[in-house]
Amino acid sequence: MASRDIYSVLAVANFRWLWIGSLGASFAMNMQMIARGWLIYSLTASALDLAWVTISFMFPSVLFSLYGGVLADRFPKRRLVVIAQTLNCLATLVMAAIIFANKATLWDFICFGFFNGTVLALSMPARQAFIPELIPQPLIFTAMALNNTGWNLSRLIGPAFAGGLIAWIADGNEQSAFGVGIVYLVIASLYLVSALTTLLVSVPGSPESASRSGTLSEMRQGFDYAFSHPRVLGLLVLSIIPFLFGMPINTLLPAFNQDILGGHADTLGFLISAMGGGAIVGSVLMAAMGGLRNKGRWLVISALGWGLLTVVFGLSENMLVAVLVMALVGLLSSWNMSLNRGLLQHEVASGMRGRIMSIDMMSHGLMPLGLLPISWIAQSHGVDVALMVSGLAFVLLILLSLLLLDAARRAIEA
C-alpha cells in the first residue's frame, strides 16, 4: 500500500540524509523570505521593491539553470549540493554582518538575492536528479512528495519562528534591524547543517553518461528531448503558469499583511505558516496516495483551485479568513507541485533528468514576467486588486493551455 511506501522511502538512509539536508536548506530559505521582506518593506514601504528583490533571486534561474542541469549530468551530485550549501552559509554570514552594522540597503538584498539564486540554479537540478538514484523506481512518486513535505514543513514552522523572533527583539520598533540580523545567523547555521548532512550520503550521485559533447550541445539535447516527448513538454508548460501567476502571492504578502490586514511581523509569519500548514497536509496526503489515479486531471484541478483561491484571498479583509484561505492555497499548491514533479520524474529517462529538471527550474525563473505587472498593479491600484488579477490570469492561462496546446492535453492523460 502507498502508506507503507512512506516508511519504505524514509527507511533508506541515503535518502533520509539528503532529505534532512534539504529540510535545513528549506528552513533557511523560508526564514529568509520573512526576514528580508519585513526589513525591506519596513524601510521602503514599496511593493515594487519587494518584487525587485524576488526577481534578483529568480533571474539566475533563467541564466544558469541549464548549465546547472549539465553539471548534474556530468559531475557527482553530492559534491555539487555540498559546495552550494557551503557557499550559501558564507554569503549569509556576510549579509548578517551588514545588517548588524545598520548599513543594509535595497541593493545589498538584490546582490545577495542574485548570489543565492545563482547558487540555487547551479545546484538544484543535481538535488532533484539525485533522488531517483537513492531509491527504487516504484517509490519515486512517494519520495518526491516527501521531498515536497519537507519544504512545506519549513513553510509551516520557519516563517512563524522568524517573524516571532523579529517581533520579540524589535519590541514594537518596526525599523529595528537587529532581529533580522539574528535570523540571518540562524539561516547561516541551517545552510551549514545542510552541507554536513549531505556529506553523510554514501552514494556520490555519479552521472551515468560521461558525455562531453560541449555545454551548448548538451543544453540543446535537453530541449530536443522535451519537444520530442509531448507529455514532458506539457508538464513543463503546466509548471510555468503557476509560477507566473500563483507565486506572486508569496512576494506580495508583506504588503497585503501591512496595508490590507494591518498586521506586523508576527502576523506575516502566521500567514505564511498557514500556507505551509495546508501544504504539508497536502503533500503528506499525496505521499500516502502514490497510487492515485488520473494524476494529470488532478494536476489541472489543483491549478484551477489555486488560482480561484488567490482571487478569494485578494478579497479578504479579516485576518482569520485570510489565514484559512492561505491554508487552502498551501494545500492545493502542494498537490499541484508534487504531482507535476512526480509525473516528470516518471516520464524522463535517467540520463536526461538533470537537464529536464534544469529546464523546469529555468522556466520558474520566468516568474518576473507575471510578478512585475502584478506588482505594478499593487503599487498603483492596491495589493488586493493585484492579487485578484493574478488569480484570474492564472485560471485563464490554464484553460487556454488546455484548449490550444496538444502537449498540455497529453500531459493530463497521465
Sequence and secondary structure as in RCSB ss.txt:
>XXXX:A:sequence
MASRDIYSVLAVANFRWLWIGSLGASFAMNMQMIARGWLIYSLTASALDLAWVTISFMFPSVLFSLYGGVLADRF
PKRRLVVIAQTLNCLATLVMAAIIFANKATLWDFICFGFFNGTVLALSMPARQAFIPELIPQPLIFTAMALNNTG
WNLSRLIGPAFAGGLIAWIADGNEQSAFGVGIVYLVIASLYLVSALTTLLVSVPGSPESASRSGTLSEMRQGFDY
AFSHPRVLGLLVLSIIPFLFGMPINTLLPAFNQDILGGHADTLGFLISAMGGGAIVGSVLMAAMGGLRNKGRWLV
ISALGWGLLTVVFGLSENMLVAVLVMALVGLLSSWNMSLNRGLLQHEVASGMRGRIMSIDMMSHGLMPLGLLPIS
WIAQSHGVDVALMVSGLAFVLLILLSLLLLDAARRAIEA
>XXXX:A:secstr
 HHHHHHHHHT HHHHHHHHHHHHHHHHHHHHHHHHHHHHHHHH  HHHHHHHHHHHHHHHHHHHHHHHHHHHHS
 HHHHHHHHHHHHHHHHHHHHHHHHTT   HHHHHHHHHHHHHHHHHHHHHHHHHGGGTS GGGHHHHHHHHHHH
HHHHHHHHHHHHHHHHHHHHTT TT  HHHHHHHHHHHHHHHHHHHHHHT S     S    S HHHHHHHHHHH
HHHSHHHHHHHHHHHHHHHHTTHHHHHHHHHHHHTS   HHHHHHHHHHHHHHHHHHHHHHHTTTT S HHHHHH
HHHHHHHHHHHHHHH  SHHHHHHHHHHHHHHHHHHHHHHHHHHHHHS GGGHHHHHHHHHHHHTTTHHHHHHHH
HHHHHH HHHHHHHHHHHHHHHHHHHHHH HHHHHHTT 
